[in-house]
């Protein structure tokens, strides 16, 4: 992943830490130095941050392992200053499965809280003997236990895209259609987001950013679910494009630039001996021009391993698979023979048309 440091792989899931994490550490150091905080205390604070984000990784793996139980793979996990992000290939359609996947993360934090609480109890930790409560060797476990409890409770707020929003949607979807359940959960999430922004204006600017994140996340989830609902009961063949631009595999890239400028097409089918063998996108054309100029052959920049889907495949599932695999265009195949293409833009137009007709 771009702009991220690779940390390792577990259960076939790669873990990254985003470069903005360094800004968080820098802010901690600078703010503490300005407050004349002793270096030892700053180091303890940094150690606490790393320990807390290790707990965040465990939280995300709670989601990952629960999803794997239902046959859903995860692309990767990325640590951000605001938390972790596990990119699941898809979410379970079964509400009960989605409920367990969503709640698995907070349950991990609750588990960590109880384990640390037991350790603190056994060691005879007594808050009353503390003159000041600050992070050091004596209070590290206490802070870490408290932080895990707060993480669990905060993530369970019923607001997309946090776990609580997905839990709420899953519970509603047991009795209601998924689209309706998403709309209700999304509306609740956006109301909470507005409350966060309003409260943050007066007390804590960080809450403004969190509120905006929640509001946009809820809107995106509702929109995505509504779009998927319009694709139900349709096959890939219903949105297949039979008319498309073609390019010879051994033609110079200048031919591709001509067609790119003369039409509205952004994806082209590459042919060899009148057989479709690959695709060429606008991005690949631009990249080829930068690296080799107009005379480079199309075969040097085209994708000869196109994503393929069957004509009778459910359009909704094909659309989700294309997004999960980040494939903007796909070959449509029937009995092993190439018939046409579909791309995400065309499917989006298909959704707009069906949406308009349903009103």
SULNOR-V87797 format. One line per field, one symbol per residue. phi: phi as a letter, one per 40 degrees, with the letter a starting at -180 (. if undefined). Layout:
phi: ???
//
This chain:
phi: .cgbccbibafgbcbbbccccccccccccccccccfcdddccccccccccccccccccdcccccccccdbgbcbcabbcbdcibbccccabcccdcccdccccccdccccccdccccccccccgcbcccccbcbcaccbdccccccccccdcccccccacccccccccccccccbbddcccccccccccccccccccccccbbadcccccccdcccccccccccccccccccgbbdccbcccbacbbcccccccccccccccaccbbbccbbfgbcbabbbccccccccccbgcccccccbcccbccbbccccccccccccccccfbcaacbbbfgbcbabbbcccccccccccccccc
//
